[in-house]
Amino acid sequence: MIGNLSKEGGDRCSLDWVPGCMDPASHLYNPLANVDDGSCPIDSDVEE
């Protein structure tokens, strides 16, 4: 799901965008985020 669709008065609808880090492993994780804004840090020390 990318956003929350809510019906406003009449035929108008609004889409609630919550940008943030969507990676649960990140210390910047935002459980309310529904749009990835690129704020999650990339861990360059990960061994493959």
Summary of the structure (lengths in Angstrom):
residues: 48
radius of gyration: 15.3
end to end distance: 30.9
largest distance: 54.6
contacts: 83
relative contact order: 0.26
helix: 0%
strand: 29%
